[in-house]
């Protein structure tokens, strides 16, 4: 009877070991798949963040250019106004000189 009992126990133990092994390999496969998914998701997220960073950088660069153009336009306008003011002063002093000459001629 002992021999039969031993065989039954051994068979039970072997079956349990097989079941445990199957569960282990199934769990390992699940973990591997999960890790692969997570890696893919992380990669997608990283790529998305990188694209957003590039968009922000491009927007900032565009803003800097626009600000530079506005500064340049303002400087050009200031120079133009200064030039016009100089011409007006020259014109006014020319008119004044002419008036003095006319007055001198009239007096003569």
Beta strands, then each sheet from edge to edge (+ up, - down):
end
